[in-house]
Amino acid sequence: MNMGKTFWPVYGLLSATLLLTGCFNEPQDKSLSTSEGRIKVAHLLPPRSGLTPLSDDAFKLSRWSTAETLVVLNSAGDAQPALSTKWQQINDTTWRFELRPNVRFHDDTPLTAQVVVNALSVAASATPKPRILDGVKLTAKAEGESSVLVTTEKRDPLLPQRLSSPQLAILSLNAYQENGVVNPVNTGTGPFILRSVDGTSSASLDRFEGYWGEKAKASGIDASFVPDGAARAAALRTGTADIIEAIPVSQAPLLEQSLVHEVPMPRTNTLYLNTAQGVMKDPAMRAAVRDAINRQQLVDNVYEKRADVAQGLLGPALSWAAQLRKPVTSPATPGIPGGATITLATFSDRAELPEVAVYLAQQLSAAGFTVKQVVREYAQIEADALAGKFDAFILSRATVLDSGDPVAYMYSDFSCEGSFNISQLCRPEIDAALKKAGETPAGEARRQAIMDAENLILASDAAIPMLHERVIQGESAALKNALRDPRERTLINSQTQLVTSEQNTASQ
């Protein structure tokens, strides 16, 4: 979700505005649209897999509050009740989940244990598997009509959090078709019914009058998929959309600032240094790089102050990280570069990264390094980065995956056997810390173990966090109670609504 600095000519903005207006099929009478209370959303990405919950399209279903999971996560990443009201670990590998009573799907069929077993079994046997189940063998079995036993091959203290993933949403039996297609239209349990999908252009949802919880205040949702960032920004200016996803950094200053909201993302722009070979094998050279980086310059100039200077690997999107972080003990003493030549690489798919590379090259050159830059598309550079062919690599990296927990990211990037270990890092003490964090049950003790592991990783200077990214969300003045979720799982819920100026005045 990095937004590049693209400057659009006036005629480009005009044509984008006209295009977007057509996408939304705006009624002639705008007051009619508002009085009906239908919320219009402009999304960044269109569906890629027909809105099947087994893909990343699942996050659209959760952002529309149409498909629900057994549990949800709070801001700290702890599991909270949803379609399951309570759960209990009954042995090392099995958990019992008790289902919420009197829940009906949008097709008027009841939520039962067998329906849940079917949904989880389909996900567990899917090819490819939902990302949340990578490396996890999961089985589900009904225990009566209202309880489900979920068993994993190995002990998994994060199983409840894992089941919060939108990719494990529970749909009615009618959603699962013989040809392997999973169709979410009219088969969820949320406060909004998905009524129709028009390919990759739009979707329509209505309020579900039979919802088990508080009924939606909005009468429906009209979603359009608008990859063009200037067109999405234009939608906020012209009032043709009420919620705008991912406004580009370059467009944000052109908008009414009261309508622009920045949401910290669990994504860190990090410089990975090669600890196995070359100049950066020397801890003193890595320390010299660490001290040479001017993070504030990157935030101010590349991200136009719409990012946060990094204090560690985990940023403000994880509200607990800063208060548990301790100073790094015994960091290496910086050496003298003496003109040493290093190769600094990144990829062009995220528009800010090549510009970050330019600033970093200047900073490192000023510190005494001779810097060569390599920039390619990600598909052409990933293999070389993982093979350790660069001294330094700039990466925009998600730090929590679908479980809401950063251990999987840390293990992948910084353990001896990590599958995404660009730094070629292998330290027994880091592996031991990650093992401890991974085995600790969810909660305060696990969070502290995670921060202890982060401390050791930072002490190695194998990865130097530079900044934490934000996503920019636009909301019309008439919109109330939109959700601003760092995990990008939620956007509209039962409380989200449009209000007229008269209603807004009366509530003040």
For each residue, the residues with C-beta under 8 A, 3 or more apart:
1: 44 246 265 267 469 471
2: 350 351 352 353 396 469
3: 229 246 247 248 249 250 251 351 352 472
4: 248 249 250 350 351 352
5: 249 250 351 352 355
6: 229 230 248 250 351
7: 250
8: 12 13 16 230
9: 12 13
10: 13 14
11: 14 15
12: 8 9 15 16 230
13: 8 9 10 16 17 230 234
14: 10 11 17 18
15: 11 12 18 19
16: 8 12 13 19 20 228 230 231 234
17: 13 14 20 21 231 234 235 237 238 240
18: 14 15 21 22
19: 15 16 22 23 228 231
20: 16 17 23 24 42 224 226 228 231 232 234 235 238 240 241
21: 17 18 24 26 238 240
22: 18 19 25
23: 19 20 42 201 202 224 226
24: 20 21 40 42 222 224 235 240 241
25: 22
26: 21 30 33 240
27: 30 32 33
28:
29: 32 33
30: 26 27 33 34 239
31: 34 35
32: 27 29 35 36
33: 26 27 29 30 36 38 40
34: 30 31 37 478 498 500
35: 31 32 500
36: 32 33 219 220
37: 34 217 218 219 220 497 498
38: 33 218 219 220 221 222 498
39: 218 220 221 222 242 243 479 492 496 497 498
40: 24 33 221 222 223 224 240 241 242 243
41: 64 221 222 223 224 241 242 243 244 245 491 492
42: 20 23 24 224 226 231 232 235 241 243 244 245
43: 46 60 223 224 225 226 245
44: 1 225 226 227 229 232 245 246
45: 48 225 227
46: 43 200 201 225 227
47: 50 51 57 60 197 200 203 225
48: 45 55 56 57
49: 52 54 55 56 57
50: 47 57 181 183 197
51: 47 57 60 61 184 194 197 203
52: 49 55 57 58 181 182 183 184
53: 57 58 61 67 123 130 166 167 168 169 171 182 184
54: 49 58 122 123 126 130 167 182
55: 48 49 52 58 130 167
56: 48 49 59 131 167
57: 47 48 49 50 51 52 53 60 61
58: 52 53 54 55 61 62 67 130 165 166 167 169
59: 56 62 63 166 488 489
60: 43 47 51 57 63 64 203 223
61: 51 53 57 58 64 66 67 166 169 184 188 194
62: 58 59 65 67 68 69 166 169 489 490
63: 59 60 488 489 490 491 492
64: 41 60 61 190 192 194 203 205 221 223 491 492
65: 62 68 190 191 192 216 490 492 493 494
66: 61 106 184 188 190 192 193 194 205
67: 53 58 61 62 166 169 170 171 184 188 189 190 194
68: 62 65 82 83 169 170 188 189 190
69: 62 72 82 83 163 164 165 166 168 169 170
70: 82 83 84 87 97 116 160 163 164 168 170
71: 79 80 81 82 83 84 87 160 161 163 164
72: 69 79 80 81 82 164
73: 77 78 79 80 161 164 404 487 489
74: 77 78 80
75: 319
76: 319 320 447
77: 73 74 161 318 400 404 405 442
78: 73 74 161 442 443
79: 71 72 73 87 160 161 163 164 442
80: 71 72 73 74
81: 71 72 84 85 86 100
82: 68 69 70 71 72 100 164
83: 68 69 70 71 99 100 103 111 116 170 189
84: 70 71 81 87 97 98 99 100 148 163
85: 81 98 99 100
86: 81 97 98
87: 70 71 79 84 95 96 97 98 160
88: 95 96
89: 94 95 159
90: 94 95 96 149
91: 94
92: 155
93: 151 152 153 154 155 156
94: 89 90 91 149 150 151
95: 87 88 89 90 149 150 151 159 160
96: 87 88 90 143 147 148 149
97: 70 84 86 87 116 147 148 149 150 163
98: 84 85 86 87 146 147
99: 83 84 85 103 111 112 113 116 146 147 148
100: 81 82 83 84 85 103 111 212
101: 146
102: 212
103: 83 99 100 110 111 189 212
104: 108 109 110 111 189 210 212
105: 108 109 110 111 115 171 172 174 187 188 189
106: 66 172 186 187 188 189 193 194 208
107: 172 174 186 187
108: 104 105 210
109: 104 105 115 172 173 174
110: 103 104 105 115
111: 83 99 100 103 104 105 115 116 170 189
112: 99 115 116 142 145 146
113: 99 116 117 142 143 144 145 146 147 148
114: 117 118 142 145
115: 105 109 110 111 112 118 119 170 172 173
116: 70 83 97 99 111 112 113 119 120 140 142 148 170
117: 113 114 120 121 140 141 142 148
118: 114 115 121 122 173 176
119: 115 116 122 123 168 169 170 171 176
120: 116 117 123 124 138 140 148 150 168 170
121: 117 118 124 125 139 140
122: 54 118 119 125 126 176 182
123: 53 54 119 120 126 129 130 133 167 168
124: 120 121 129 133 137 138 139 140
125: 121 122
126: 54 122 123 129 130
127:
128:
129: 123 124 126 133 134
130: 53 54 55 58 123 126 133 165 167 168 402
131: 56 134 165 167 401 402
132: 136 162 165 167 168 401 402 403
133: 123 124 129 130 136 138 162 168
134: 129 131
135:
136: 132 133 152 153 156 162
137: 124 152 153 154
138: 120 124 133 150 151 152 153
139: 121 124 150 151
140: 116 117 120 121 124 148 149 150 151
141: 117 148 149 151
142: 112 113 114 116 117 145 147 148 149
143: 96 113 147 148 149
144: 113 147
145: 112 113 114 142
146: 98 99 101 112 113
147: 96 97 98 99 113 142 143 144
148: 84 96 97 99 113 116 117 120 140 141 142 143
149: 90 94 95 96 97 140 141 142 143
150: 94 95 97 120 138 139 140 159 163
151: 93 94 95 138 139 140 141
152: 93 136 137 138 155 156 159
153: 93 136 137 138
154: 93 137
155: 92 93 152 439
156: 93 136 152 159 162
157: 439 440 441 442 446
158: 161 162 403 405 407 442
159: 89 95 150 152 156 162 163
160: 70 71 79 87 95 163 164 442
161: 71 73 77 78 79 158 164 403 404 405 442
162: 132 133 136 156 158 159 165 168 402 403
163: 69 70 71 79 84 97 150 159 160 168
164: 69 70 71 72 73 79 82 160 161 168 402 403 404
165: 58 69 130 131 132 162 168 402 403
166: 53 58 59 61 62 67 69 169 402 489
167: 53 54 55 56 58 123 130 131 132 402
168: 53 69 70 119 120 123 130 132 133 162 163 164 165
169: 53 58 61 62 67 68 69 119 166 184 188
170: 67 68 69 70 83 111 115 116 119 120 189
171: 53 67 105 119 175 176 182 184 187 188
172: 105 106 107 109 115 175 187 188
173: 109 115 118 176
174: 105 107 109 183 186 187
175: 171 172 182 183 184 187
176: 118 119 122 171 173 182
177: 180 181 182 183
178:
179:
180: 177
181: 50 52 177
182: 52 53 54 122 171 175 176 177
183: 50 52 174 175 177 187
184: 51 52 53 61 66 67 169 171 175 187 188 194
185: 194 195 196 197
186: 106 107 174 193 194 195
187: 105 106 107 171 172 174 175 183 184
188: 61 66 67 68 105 106 169 171 172 184 193 194
189: 67 68 83 103 104 105 106 111 170 211 212
190: 64 65 66 67 68 208 211
191: 65 207 208 211 213 214 215 216 493 494
192: 64 65 66 205 206 207 208 216 220 221 492
193: 66 106 186 188 205 206 207 208
194: 51 61 64 66 67 106 184 185 186 188 197 203 204 205
195: 185 186 204 205 206
196: 185 203 204
197: 47 50 51 185 194 202 203 204
198: 201 202 203
199:
200: 46 47 225
201: 23 46 198 224 225
202: 23 197 198 222 223 224 225
203: 47 51 60 64 194 196 197 198 221 222 223
204: 194 195 196 197 220 221 222 223
205: 64 66 192 193 194 195 220 221 222 223
206: 192 193 195 219 220
207: 191 192 193 215 216 218 219 220
208: 106 190 191 192 193 211 215 216
209: 215
210: 104 108
211: 189 190 191 208 214 215 216 494
212: 100 102 103 104 189
213: 191 494
214: 191 211 494 495
215: 191 207 208 209 211 494
216: 65 191 192 207 208 211 219 493 494 496
217: 37 494 495 496 497
218: 37 38 39 207 221 492 496 497 498
219: 36 37 38 206 207 216
220: 36 37 38 39 192 204 205 206 207
221: 38 39 40 41 64 192 203 204 205 218 492
222: 24 38 39 40 41 202 203 204 205
223: 40 41 43 60 64 202 203 204 205
224: 20 23 24 40 41 42 43 201 202 241
225: 43 44 45 46 47 200 201 202
226: 20 23 42 43 44 231 232 235
227: 44 45 46
228: 16 19 20 231 232
229: 3 6 44 232 233 246 247 248 250 251
230: 6 8 12 13 16 233 234 248 251
231: 16 17 19 20 42 226 228 234 235
232: 20 42 44 226 228 229 235 236 241 244 245 246 247 251 474
233: 229 230 236 237 244 247 248 251 252 254 255 474
234: 13 16 17 20 230 231 237 238 240
235: 17 20 24 42 226 231 232 238 239 240 241 244 474
236: 232 233 239 241 244 247 255 256 259 474 476
237: 17 233 234 254 255 256
238: 17 20 21 234 235
239: 30 235 236 476
240: 17 20 21 24 26 40 234 235
241: 20 24 40 41 42 224 232 235 236 244 474 476
242: 39 40 41 475 476 478 479 498
243: 39 40 41 42 473 474 475 476 479 482 491 492
244: 41 42 232 233 235 236 241 247 473 474 475
245: 41 42 43 44 232 471 473 491
246: 1 3 44 229 232 471 472 473
247: 3 229 232 233 236 244 251 252 255 260 472 473 474
248: 3 4 6 229 230 233 251 252 472
249: 3 4 5 252 303 304 306 352 472
250: 3 4 5 6 7 229 253 304
251: 3 229 230 232 233 247 248 254 255
252: 233 247 248 249 255 260 304 306 472
253: 250 304
254: 233 237 251
255: 233 236 237 247 251 252 259 260 474
256: 236 237 259 260
257: 260
258: 477
259: 236 255 256 474 475 476 477
260: 247 252 255 256 257 472 473 474
261: 472 473 474 475 484
262: 306 470 471 472 473
263: 470 471 472 473 484 485 486
264: 308 315 316 317 468 470 486
265: 1 315 317 468 469 470 471 486 488
266: 314 315 317 318 398 399 400 406 486 487
267: 1 315 317 396 397 398 399 468 469
268: 310 313 314 315 396 397 399 465 466 467 468 469
269: 298 307 310 352 353 356 394 395 396 397 465 466 467 468 469
270: 310 313 394 395 396 397 463 464 465 466
271: 289 293 360 392 393 394 463 464 466
272: 385 392 393 394 395 413 422 423 462 463
273: 280 286 289 391 392 423 461 462 463 464
274: 277 278 280 281 388 390 391 392 393 422 423 424
275: 280 281 286 423 424 425 460 462
276: 281 388 424
277: 274 281 388 424
278: 274 281 342 391
279: 282 285 340 341 342 369 391
280: 273 274 275 285 286 289 342 391 392
281: 274 275 276 277 278 285
282: 279 285 286 335
283: 286 287 332 460 461
284: 287 288 332 333 334 335
285: 279 280 281 282 288 289 335 337 340
286: 273 275 280 282 283 289 290 332 460 461 462 464
287: 283 284 290 291 331 332 333 334 335 461
288: 284 285 291 292 334 335 336 337 367 368 369
289: 271 273 280 285 286 292 293 364 367 369 392 461 464
290: 286 287 293 331 334 461 464
291: 287 288 334 367
292: 288 289 363 364 366 367 369
293: 271 289 290 360 363 464 466
294: 297 298 359 363
295: 298 299 309 310 466 467
296: 299 300 309
297: 294 300 301 359 363
298: 269 294 295 301 302 303 307 356 359 360 466 467
299: 295 296 302 303 305 307 308 309 467
300: 296 297 303 304 305
301: 297 298 304 359
302: 298 299 352 355 356 359
303: 249 298 299 300 306 307 352 467 469
304: 249 250 252 253 300 301
305: 299 300
306: 249 252 262 303 470 472
307: 269 298 299 303 467 468 469 470
308: 264 299 315 316 467 468 470
309: 295 296 299 467 468
310: 268 269 270 295 313 315 465 466 467 468
311: 315 322 325 465
312: 315 321 322 325 454 458 465
313: 268 270 310 399 406 410 454 457 458 463 465
314: 266 268 318 321 399 406 450 451 454
315: 264 265 266 267 268 308 310 311 312 318 321 399 465 468
316: 264 308 319 321 322 468
317: 264 265 266 267 399 400 468 486 487
318: 77 266 314 315 321 399 400 406
319: 75 76 316
320: 76 323 324 447
321: 312 314 315 316 318 324 325 447 451 454
322: 311 312 316 325
323: 320
324: 320 321 447 448 451
325: 311 312 321 322 451 454 455
326: 329 451 455
327:
328: 331 455 458 459
329: 326 455 459
330: 459
331: 287 290 328 459 461
332: 283 284 286 287 461
333: 284 287
334: 284 287 288 290 291
335: 282 284 285 287 288
336: 288 368
337: 285 288 340 364 367 368 369
338: 368
339: 368 369 370
340: 279 285 337 368 369 370
341: 279 369 370 371 372
342: 278 279 280 364 369 370 371 372 391 392
343: 371 372 373 374 389 390 391 392
344: 357 360 361 364 371 372 373 374 390 391 392 393 394
345: 357 373 374 375 376 381 384 385 390 392 393 394
346: 353 354 356 357 374 375 381 393 394 395
347: 350 353 375 376 377 378 381 382
348: 351 353 354 375 376 377 378
349: 353 377 378
350: 2 4 347 353 396
351: 2 3 4 5 6 348 354 355
352: 2 3 4 5 249 269 302 303 355 356 396
353: 2 269 346 347 348 349 350 356 357 375 394 396
354: 346 348 351 357 358 375
355: 5 302 351 352 358 359
356: 269 298 302 346 352 353 359 360 394 466
357: 344 345 346 353 354 360 361 373 375 394
358: 354 355 361 362 373
359: 294 297 298 301 302 355 356 362 363
360: 271 293 298 344 356 357 363 364 371 392 394
361: 344 357 358 364 365 371 373
362: 358 359 365 366
363: 292 293 294 297 359 360 366 367
364: 289 292 337 342 344 360 361 367 369 371
365: 361 362 368 369 370 371
366: 292 362 363
367: 288 289 291 292 337 363 364
368: 288 336 337 338 339 340 365
369: 279 288 289 292 337 339 340 341 342 364 365
370: 339 340 341 342 365
371: 341 342 343 344 360 361 364 365
372: 341 342 343 344
373: 343 344 345 357 358 361
374: 343 344 345 346 381 390
375: 345 346 347 348 353 354 357
376: 345 347 348 380 381
377: 347 348 349 380 381
378: 347 348 349 381 382
379: 382
380: 376 377
381: 345 346 347 374 376 377 378 384 385
382: 347 378 379 385 386
383: 386 387
384: 345 381 387 389 390
385: 272 345 381 382 388 389 390 393 395 422
386: 382 383 420 421 422
387: 383 384
388: 274 276 277 385 422 424
389: 343 384 385
390: 274 343 344 345 374 384 385 393
391: 273 274 278 279 280 342 343 344
392: 271 272 273 274 280 289 342 343 344 345 360
393: 271 272 274 344 345 346 385 390 422
394: 269 270 271 272 344 345 346 353 356 357 360
395: 269 270 272 346 385 422
396: 2 267 268 269 270 350 352 353 469
397: 267 268 269 270 409 413
398: 266 267 401 409
399: 266 267 268 313 314 315 317 318 406 409
400: 77 266 317 318 403 404 405 406 409 487
401: 131 132 398 405 408 409
402: 130 131 132 162 164 165 166 167
403: 132 158 161 162 164 165 400 408
404: 73 77 161 164 400 487
405: 77 158 161 400 401 408 442 446 450
406: 266 313 314 318 399 400 409 410 450
407: 158 410 411 434 437 438 450 453
408: 401 403 405 411 412
409: 397 398 399 400 401 406 412 413
410: 313 406 407 413 414 415 434 437 450 453 454 457
411: 407 408 414 415 418 434 438
412: 408 409 415 418 419 420 421
413: 272 397 409 410 418 420 421 422 423 463
414: 410 411 418 421 423 425 430 434 457 462 463
415: 410 411 412 418 421 425 426 430 431 434
416: 421 425 426 427 428 431
417:
418: 411 412 413 414 415 421 425
419: 412
420: 386 412 413
421: 386 412 413 414 415 416 418 424 425 426
422: 272 274 385 386 388 393 395 413
423: 272 273 274 275 413 414 462 463
424: 274 275 276 277 388 421
425: 275 414 415 416 418 421 430 457 460 462 463
426: 415 416 421 431
427: 416 430 431 456 460
428: 416 431 432
429: 432 433 456
430: 414 415 425 427 433 434 453 456 457 460
431: 415 416 426 427 428 434 435
432: 428 429 435 436
433: 429 430 436 437 449 452 453 456
434: 407 410 411 414 415 430 431 437 438 453
435: 431 432 438 439
436: 432 433 439 440 449 452 453
437: 407 410 433 434 440 446 449 450 452 453
438: 407 411 434 435
439: 155 157 435 436
440: 157 436 437 445 446 449
441: 157 445 446
442: 77 78 79 157 158 160 161 405 446
443: 78 446 447
444: 447 448
445: 440 441 448 449
446: 157 405 437 440 441 442 443 449 450
447: 76 320 321 324 443 444 450 451
448: 324 444 445 451 452
449: 433 436 437 440 445 446 452 453
450: 314 405 406 407 410 437 446 447 453 454
451: 314 321 324 325 326 447 448 454 455
452: 433 436 437 448 449 455 456
453: 407 410 430 433 434 436 437 449 450 456 457
454: 312 313 314 321 325 410 450 451 457 458
455: 325 326 328 329 451 452 458 459
456: 427 429 430 433 452 453 459 460
457: 313 410 414 425 430 453 454 460 462 463
458: 312 313 328 454 455 461 463 465
459: 328 329 330 331 455 456
460: 275 283 286 425 427 430 456 457 463
461: 273 283 286 287 289 290 331 332 458 464
462: 272 273 275 286 414 423 425 457
463: 270 271 272 273 313 413 414 423 425 457 458 460
464: 270 271 273 286 289 290 293 461
465: 268 269 270 310 311 312 313 315 458 468
466: 268 269 270 271 293 295 298 310 356
467: 268 269 295 298 299 303 307 308 309 310
468: 264 265 267 268 269 307 308 309 310 315 316 317 465
469: 1 2 265 267 268 269 303 307 396
470: 262 263 264 265 306 307 308
471: 1 245 246 262 263 265 488
472: 3 246 247 248 249 252 260 261 262 263 306
473: 243 244 245 246 247 260 261 262 263 482 484
474: 232 233 235 236 241 243 244 247 255 259 260 261
475: 242 243 244 259 261 479 482
476: 236 239 241 242 243 259 479 498
477: 258 259
478: 34 242 498 499 500 501 504
479: 39 242 243 475 476 482 496 497 498
480: 495 496 497 498 499 504
481: 493 495 496 497
482: 243 473 475 479 491 492 496
483: 490 491 492 493 496
484: 261 263 473
485: 263 488 489 490 491
486: 263 264 265 266 317
487: 73 266 317 400 404 490
488: 59 63 265 471 485 491
489: 59 62 63 73 166 485
490: 62 63 65 483 485 487 493
491: 41 63 64 243 245 482 483 485 488 496
492: 39 41 63 64 65 192 218 221 243 482 483 496
493: 65 191 216 481 483 490 496
494: 65 191 211 213 214 215 216 217
495: 214 217 480 481
496: 39 216 217 218 479 480 481 482 483 491 492 493
497: 37 39 217 218 479 480 481
498: 34 37 38 39 218 242 476 478 479 480
499: 478 480 503 504 507
500: 34 35 478 503 504
501: 478 504 505
502: 505 506
503: 499 500 506 507
504: 478 480 499 500 501 507 508
505: 501 502 508
506: 502 503
507: 499 503 504
508: 504 505
